[in-house]
């Protein structure tokens, strides 16, 4: 999809140098993917300490493979 954006040239150049990515399009795609990934991780952190998993590691270690 083509989109026209007014982005600070210095910001784009710094991002390209920091990531060693050669194209403006690729550096923006990588930045957006990273933003989405961080947002998802942040959402998962809300569940920290709220999910009770009753897992007995000794039982899991002793189980046999079915194959």
C-alpha positions in Angstrom: 0.0 0.0 0.0 1.4 3.4 -0.9 1.2 6.1 1.7 2.7 9.6 1.8 4.2 10.4 5.1 6.0 13.5 6.4 8.8 12.0 8.6 11.8 13.7 10.0 14.7 12.8 7.7 17.2 12.8 10.6 15.0 10.3 12.5 14.8 8.0 9.5 18.5 8.2 8.9 19.3 7.5 12.5 17.0 4.5 12.4 18.6 3.2 9.2 22.1 3.5 10.7 21.1 1.9 14.0 19.5 -1.1 12.3 21.8 -1.2 9.3 18.8 -1.4 7.1 19.3 0.2 3.7 15.8 1.3 2.7 13.4 3.7 4.3 10.4 1.4 3.6 12.1 -1.6 5.3 13.1 0.5 8.4 9.5 1.7 8.8 8.1 -1.9 8.4 10.6 -3.2 11.0 9.7 -0.3 13.4 6.0 -1.0 13.1 6.5 -4.8 13.6 8.6 -4.1 16.7 5.9 -1.7 18.0 3.2 -4.3 17.6 5.4 -7.0 19.2 6.1 -4.8 22.2 2.5 -3.9 22.6 1.5 -7.6 22.6 4.2 -8.4 25.2 3.0 -5.5 27.3 -0.6 -6.9 27.2 0.7 -10.3 28.3 2.4 -8.7 31.3 -1.0 -7.7 32.7 -1.6 -11.4 33.4 1.6 -11.8 35.5 0.7 -13.5 38.7 -3.0 -13.9 37.8 -2.8 -17.3 36.0 -2.5 -20.2 38.4 -0.8 -23.1 36.6 -0.7 -26.2 38.8 2.2 -27.9 37.1 4.2 -30.5 38.9 7.5 -30.5 37.1 8.6 -33.8 38.5 5.5 -35.5 37.0 6.2 -33.9 33.6 9.8 -35.0 33.7 8.8 -38.6 34.4 6.2 -39.0 31.6 7.0 -41.1 28.6 6.9 -40.1 25.0 3.9 -41.6 23.2 5.8 -42.1 19.9 
